[in-house]
Structures are given as structure tokens and as C-alpha cells.
Amino acid sequence: MAIPAGSAVVAGAEGNGDLSMTSVSPIGSRETIAEGLSNLSEDKQSWLKLLMGNPAQDDLMLAGLHLHLDHASEERFLNTLKLEKCGEWIGNAAPDQLQIRLAEAAKSSQHPAYQAFKQGLTRSGGLERAYPKAPV
């Protein structure tokens, strides 16, 4: 799997090849996340799953999602099927700690791009799996 552009792993101390843990950079940016969500190739999917598995990256993941939805809302042609597919994929792939925040992101605008994403997210049933209804 190729690491997306803008990703960094570990830098050496003085550039002398020493791979000590002196500085660790984030493994992505909101732009690379937005590009990954718009593409959703197999490599991007596995990279996004890895990113979502780290709770420290939740804010970055949501910033990338908002950027992706904002770009989609500014396009001349709104591809609702692609946005629904993205919502369904992320709803199935995201861990429990992200499900509520994903639902909030989907409800944050009345634009049809956000509504299409919300439909896919709802169809995935991720929120119901993460927080099942209590038997009364």
C-alpha cells in the first residue's frame, strides 16, 4: 500500500539516517483525507480505515470529511450516488467513537450534498450498531 502524498512517518534526528523517535508527523492532512474520500480506491479505503482506527486522528478525519462535502457542494454537477456510497462506506467502516460525530457532520447543512451523504450514512446502520436501542 502506498502512503498518500503529504503523509509522513518518522524523521531522523539530524537527517543522518538515525531513525530515533525524535519527531513524528501526522499521517495525513484534511486535504489528503478529502481526496481519499472522493476517490475511495482500495488503497485509500485501507488508509482511511487505519486513520479512523486512531482516536487521536478523529478531528482530522472530520475536518477532511467536511472539506470533501464542501468541495462536492461547490461542484457544477452533484454526484449524489457517489456521496451516498461514501456515506455508506464510512458508516460501515468507522469505529463506534466516530459514529455520533459522523451523524452530526451529515446534519450540519441542508445542501443536497450533505443530504446524500446522510442517506448513505443512515443506510449503513453504523449509528444503530454502535449504540443499539435499549430493550424496554
C-alpha positions in Angstrom: 0.0 0.0 0.0 1.4 3.4 -1.0 1.4 6.1 1.6 -0.6 9.2 0.3 1.2 12.4 -0.6 1.5 14.7 2.4 2.0 11.8 4.7 5.0 11.5 6.9 6.0 8.8 9.3 9.2 9.3 11.3 12.0 11.8 10.7 15.6 11.1 11.9 17.5 13.3 14.4 19.8 15.3 12.1 19.0 13.7 8.8 21.9 11.3 9.3 19.7 8.2 8.9 19.1 7.8 12.6 15.5 6.7 12.9 15.0 7.5 16.5 11.6 8.8 17.5 12.6 12.4 17.6 9.7 13.8 15.6 6.5 12.1 14.5 4.4 13.9 11.9 0.7 13.2 11.3 -0.1 10.6 8.7 -2.3 12.8 6.7 -3.9 16.2 6.3 -7.5 17.2 5.7 -6.8 17.6 2.0 -5.5 14.0 1.7 -8.5 12.7 3.6 -10.9 14.7 1.4 -9.1 13.4 -1.7 -9.3 9.8 -0.3 -13.0 10.1 0.4 -13.6 11.4 -3.1 -11.6 8.6 -4.7 -12.3 5.6 -2.3 -10.0 3.2 -4.2 -8.9 0.1 -2.3 -5.7 1.7 -1.2 -7.4 4.8 0.0 -10.0 2.7 1.9 -7.4 0.8 3.8 -5.5 4.0 4.6 -8.7 5.7 5.8 -9.6 2.7 8.0 -6.1 2.9 9.5 -6.6 6.6 10.2 -10.1 6.0 11.7 -8.7 3.3 14.0 -6.6 6.0 15.8 -8.9 8.1 18.1 -6.3 10.9 18.1 -7.0 11.5 14.4 -10.8 11.9 14.8 -10.7 15.7 14.5 -8.5 15.5 11.4 -10.8 12.8 9.9 -13.9 15.0 10.4 -12.1 18.1 9.0 -11.3 16.1 5.9 -14.9 14.9 5.6 -16.2 18.5 5.9 -13.7 19.6 3.2 -14.9 16.7 0.9 -18.5 17.6 1.4 -17.8 21.3 0.9 -16.0 20.6 -2.4 -18.8 18.4 -3.5 -21.4 21.1 -2.8 -19.4 23.6 -4.9 -19.2 21.3 -8.0 -21.3 22.1 -11.1 -22.6 18.5 -11.2 -23.7 16.9 -7.9 -22.9 13.2 -7.9 -25.4 12.1 -5.2 -24.8 8.4 -5.9 -21.1 8.8 -5.2 -21.8 10.8 -2.0 -24.3 8.1 -0.8 -21.7 5.4 -1.5 -19.2 7.4 0.5 -21.6 7.8 3.4 -22.5 4.1 3.4 -18.8 3.1 3.2 -17.7 5.3 6.1 -20.7 4.3 8.2 -19.7 0.7 7.8 -16.0 1.3 8.3 -15.9 3.8 11.1 -15.4 2.7 14.7 -18.1 3.4 17.3 -16.4 6.5 18.7 -16.9 8.3 15.3 -20.5 7.3 14.6 -22.2 10.2 16.5 -19.8 12.8 15.1 -20.3 11.5 11.6 -24.1 11.8 12.0 -23.6 15.4 13.3 -21.4 16.2 10.3 -24.1 14.8 7.9 -26.7 17.0 9.6 -24.6 20.2 9.6 -26.0 21.5 6.3 -29.2 21.4 4.3 -27.2 21.3 1.0 -28.1 18.3 -1.2 -24.5 17.0 -1.0 -24.8 16.7 2.8 -28.3 15.1 2.4 -26.9 12.5 0.0 -24.1 11.7 2.4 -26.6 11.5 5.3 -28.8 9.0 3.3 -25.8 6.7 2.7 -24.7 7.0 6.4 -28.2 6.2 7.6 -28.4 3.2 5.2 -25.2 1.8 6.6 -26.8 1.5 10.1 -23.5 2.3 11.8 -25.0 4.5 14.5 -27.5 1.8 15.4 -24.8 -0.8 15.6 -22.6 1.4 17.8 -25.5 2.5 20.1 -28.3 -0.1 20.0 -31.7 0.8 21.4 -32.2 -0.3 24.9 -34.8 -3.0 25.4 -37.6 -1.5 27.5 
